[in-house]
Amino acid sequence: MALRVIVAGMGYRGRDWIGTVRADAAFDLVACVEIDDAVRRQASSSLSIPPEKCFRELQDTLDKTKCDAVIVATSAEDHTESCRTALARGIAVLVEKPFTLRLAEAVELVELAAQKGAHLMVAQNYRYMRSHRTAKRVIGEGTLGKVSIVTSQYYRGPHRMAESLSRLHESALWGVGVHHLDALRYVLDQRVVGVAAQSFTAPRSKLSRGASMQALLTFDSGTRGFYSATYESSGHDYFEGGQEFYQRYVGDLATLHVFHRWLVLCGRGRLPRIVRRGARKVTEESVLLRQLERALLHGEEPESSGRDNLQTMGIVEACVRAAAEQRWINPQELLSERE
């Protein structure tokens, strides 16, 4: 029997999840939720979802529809309440990034899930992109030796953001930074123990505060990292959808360069060589659905669990606080304060 799923949020990301669920025989889309009447009607029509399966409020939907899991793809400000509504009933949740906008709320939801025996996952799909998975494999095999330095940079020009994102301060951090920071700790398999950060917006910019950010990171094995992201760049408008992404992992045996989907390994005293990513057999979202399926059917702890994602939330909150207080912040201390 297919697992019954409700998708909350019928905007851009919610529609992605609706399509992914519908294409997977292991799941059955039983209802959708969208608070915006116009968006709900338009999505219902364009996606051929019967109006009687489209609701305005998640609470009302759960009262009238039996389900095994809820995928929360609402605006970031609503994540906490939607997750709380489903978890309180013991229903599994897969929530889009960012998990929440505050570490305290993320901790609360993880504790609620544990109390109710409900699985809680965060859709950190960037960690499952082939470039990141390949980097993780190369590092795990010891090809680079001990990684001492990692650099990660993201550039994008001004663009029309989702309204919910444009309303947030630190838009670069919440929009894309949370993805890349999660992927960094996943690839390195290390905890971040120190963060120094700054966020800013260029003079005369029409973007919200924090459209650019920079962070220095210290990992628990001694690796040092530099991360930067901006929505105020230019010069690559017709390349990769106007986006530019680059990473460098420096080890004592070799350096790995990641430029979008191209990976180049530079061993000491050896010519550079291309590292193949392999075929993309399934999408990143399908990887997450498989984790959700195994959790529901076999009680398996998801790799991208809410508890695991507390580490990412700790880094993000450390970035916000470090930028505001102009001092180093240890995410592990922030997490300890919430225990």
N, C-alpha and C positions, 0 to 999 in steps of 0.2 A: 504494500500500500504506500502511495506517495506521501511524503511529509507535507503537511499543510502550512503554507506561508502567507503572511500578510506583509505587504510592503507599505510602510508609512512614509509618505512624501512622494509626490508624482512630478517633481521637477526634473531637471536634467539627469541627476544621479539616480533618482528613483526610477526613472524610465529605463536606465541601463540595467538596474536590478530586476525590473519587471521582465525585460527581455531575456536576461540570463536565467531567471527562475523558470520561465515558460519553456525555454529550450532544454531544460534538464528533466529527464523522465523521473528522477527520484523525488521531484518536488511538484507541488500543485499550488498555483497561485489562487487563493480562495477569496482575497479581498485586497483593496487598496484604500489608502487614507490620504486626504489632502485638504488642508484647511482653507486654501484659496479656491473659492467657487469657480472662478474662470479657468484656473489651471486644471482643476479636477474635471470640469466638463470637456475641456479641450483634449486632455490626456485620455479620457474615457472614449472619446470619439476617434482620435487618431490611432489609439492602440487597440480598438475594438474590445474594450472591457465593458460589460453590461453595467449600466448606471446603478443597478441594484447591488452591485459588488463594490461600488465606490462610496466611501463614507467621508464625513467631515472630521470626526473626532475618533481617536484611537480607542478611547474608553468605550464608546458606543459600539464600535466595531467588535471589540472583544466580548461585549455583552451578547452580541448577536451571531458571532462567527466562531466556530471551533478552529483552533490552529495549534501547531506545534512550535512555531517560531515566528518572530517579527523581525523584519529587516527595517531598521530605522535610517531613513535617508532624508530626513527633514532638515531644516536649517540648523546650524550648529547651536544656536541659543536654545533650541527645543530638545536637543538630544537627551539631556538629563531627565526631563519630565516624561518623555516617551519611553525611555528605557525603564524608568521607575514604574510606570503604569503596567508594562508587560511583565517585568520581573516580579512585581508584587503578587502576580497571579501564578508564579512558577513557570512562566513561559520563556523559552530560550530567546535570546536577542543577538542579532548581528547588527552592530551600529557603525555607520560610516565614520570616517575620521572627520574632524577631531573627535575623539571619544567624548570629551566634555570641554568646557572652556576653563574649568578650575580643577585642580588636583583633588581638592577636598570632595568634590562631587563624584569624581571618578572612583575614589576610595569608597565612598558611600555605596555606589552601585555595585562594586565588586563584593562588598560585604553583604549587600542585600541578595545578590545572586547566590552566594554561599549559603545564606540562611534559608532560602527558598529551594535550594537544590536545582537551580536553573543555570544553564550554560550561558555565558556572556562572552561574545567575541567582538573584536574591533576590526573593521575592514581596512587594515593597513596593506593594501594590495601592492604598493610600490616595492615592498621587500621581495615580492614574488616575480617581479619583472626579470626577464632573462639576463639582462646585464648584471643586476645585483646578485642573482642566484649564481651566475658564473663567477663573479668576483668572490663570493663566499666560498665556492668550491676551490678556486685557485688558492685562496688564503688558507683554507682548511687542509689542503694537501701539503702545505709547507713550502710551496714554490717560491714565495717571497721571503721566507725566513721570518724573523721577528719584524712585525710592522711597527715602525716608530712614528711615522707621520702619515696623516691622511688629509687631503684637501678636497673639498666639494664645493662647486660653484654652479649657481643657476641664474640665468638671465632671461628676462622676458620684457617686452615693451609694454607700455600702457595699453590696456585692453578692457573690454567690457566684462567686469567680474559679475559673478552671481550677486544679487542684491544683498543676500544675507552675509556674504563675505565682505562686500564693500562697506558695510556698516561697522565692521569690527576694526578696532585699533590693532596694530601688529598684523596687518592683512597678509604680508609675505610669510610671516611665521605660521599663521593659521591656515593659509591657503596651500602652500607648498612645503614650507619648512618642516612641518610636522611629519610629512611623508619622508623627506630626505633624512631627517634626524633618526627616525625609526629605522629606516633602511641601513643607515650607518652602524647603529648598534647591533642590528641583526647580522650584517655581513661580518663585522669584527667579532661578534659574540663576546662583547665586553660591556661593562657598566660604565656610565659616565660619572665621574666623581668631582668634576669641577667645570663650571661654566662662567665665562665672562662674555657679555653681549652688549650690543647697542642696536637700536632701531631708529630709523629716521625716514624722512620724506624730502625729496629735493625741493629747493626753493621754487615757489610759484607753481608747484605741482598741484594738480586737481585731485590727486589720489588721497585716500585716507591716511592717517598717521601710521607710520610703520610699513610703508610700501617697499622699504629696503631694510635688510638686517644683516648683521655679521655676528659670528659667535666663535669664541675660542673654546675648545673642549679638551678636557683631560680624562683619559680612560683609566680603568683600574689597573691595567697592566703597564701603564706608563706611556702608552701611545698618546700623541698630541694631535689634535685635529683643528682645522679651520673650516668654517662653513659660512657661505654668504649666499643670499638670495635677493633678487630685486625684481620689481615690476616696473622699473623706470629705465630700462636699458633701450638700446636701439642698435641698428646695424645688421640685424639678422631677420628682418621682417619677412623674408621669403625663404627662410631656412627652417626646416623642422617646425612648421607652424608658428614661426616667430619666437621659438624657444631655443635656448642653448644650455647644455648641461655637460659638466666635465668633473671627473674625479681622478685623483692620483693617490695610490696606495704605495708608500715607500717602505720597502723592507731591506734587511741587510744582505739579501741575496739577489733581489730583483725589484723592479718597480712595475706596477700595473696601471696603465692609463685607460680610463673609461670615458669615451666621448659619445654620448647618446648610445647607439647600439653597436659601436665599434670598440673592441677591447684590444689593446696592444701590450704585450709583455716584453719588458726590456731587462734581460738578465745581465749581470755584471760580466763584461767582456764578451757578450754575445750580441748578434744582430737582433733587432726587434722582430717579433713575430705576432701575427694575428691570433687571437684566441677566439675560437668559435663558440657561439652561444648555444648551438643546437636548435632543433626544431621547437616551435611553440605548439605543443600538442594540445594544451588547454589554456584558457585565459586565466588571468590572475584572479578574477572573480570566481571562476569555477574551482580554483584551488581552495578558496575560502568556503565555497559551498560543500566541497568534499569534507572539509574539517567539521562543518556544521552537521553534516549527515552522520559522520562517525561519532560525533558527540551525542547526538540524539539517539542513535541506534545502539551504540556500544559503550556509551559513557566515557569516551576517550577525551582527555583534556586537549582542547584546541591549541595549536602552536601560537595562533594569534588571539589568545584569550585576553579578557579584560584585565586579569591579574598581571599577565606579561606586559600589557600595554601601560601599566602604571609606571614602568620605567621610562617609557616615552613621554608620558604626561609629566613626570618629574623633570625631564630635560626641558620640555617646553615651558613649564612654570619657572624653572630656573632661569631660562632666557629672559622671560618677562621681568622677573625680579632683579636679575643682574643688570639689565638695561636701565631699570628705574632707580636702583640703588647704587649703581656704578661700583660694584664690587663682585668678587668671585662668589658663586653660590654652588654648594654641593647638592645635587638632586637627591642623593641618598639620605642626607639629613632632612630634606623636605619630606621624604617618604617616611622616615622614622618618626617624625612629628605627628604623622597621621595614623600611625599604628595604634 
